[in-house]
Amino acid sequence: MKYIFFGGGQSEFAQIILDGLKNAGWEPLASIRDARQELDIPYLKSLEADIFIVASFAKILKKEIIDIPKYGVIGVHPSLLPKYRGASPIQSVLLADEKETGTALFLIDEKIDHGLILSKVKCPMSNSDTYETLLKKLAELSANLILDTLPKYLSGELKPQAQDEQEATYTKKFVTEDGFADLQKDNPKDIWLKIRALNPEPGVYTILELKNGKIMRLKLLSADFQDEKLVLQKVQPEGKKPMSYKEFLNGYQKILI
């Protein structure tokens, strides 16, 4: 199995997958972890890889790169493609309160998450799942799916299937403003979903007014949803360490409006 691995250097998703492949004895010919670097085409060709594997690599590969390996470039996407294409599939399934998600292997082409599907596997979701727990589950599933799928693909036993474009949905990259929650006006369940989906990045926060006229930015780190009510568990006042919500109320209640 001669492959080159492309995965974002700061990506836990990519690292878990690469570790899983290595633990199974699948050592890559090379590991490209910095999406900012210019890819050395003569070098990539010289390695004579059968296949490239791409996971959480923040760079769209040009056709001249895609055409290098004999069997193409395999993308790993943590959703049940064609649903939730794009930058934030894990966050988006949590925000949508889905009951299951999954991961997919597909042949990368020049469009985003568009190519022929090799295989998919489903992953049930629970109310305790957060971005961080789901990322780890899906990364481990992805590593196992690669180990199971690629030998079948390379032997010709498995035939890639086109995605149903009518079923395609798209996700966006979340920014700081998406993490704002109004504890007085927003739907409690929506805030709970947001806390599960958007921590640690870009993070979820609210703004509180203080008796001295100033405002406080309060990060909302974890919560439960019980009897249609939001139950905050852990928060972090600006400039302070994380603490339980009970500790926060005990320490700050006198200065809050």
HUSUL-V54993 format. One record per helix or strand. SS is the DSSP state (@ for helix, = for strand). FROM is the first residue (numbers start at 1). TO is the last residue. Records with the same first field share a line. If there is no record, write none. Layout:
BEGIN
SS=FROM-TO / FROM-TO
END
This chain:
BEGIN
==3-7 / 30-32 / 51-55 / 73-77 / 85-86 / 100-107 / 117-124 / 161-161 / 170-171 / 180-180 / 205-210 / 215-226 / 229-237 / 243-244 / 256-256
@=12-23 / 41-46 / 63-66 / 89-95 / 131-154 / 165-167 / 176-179 / 188-198 / 245-255
END
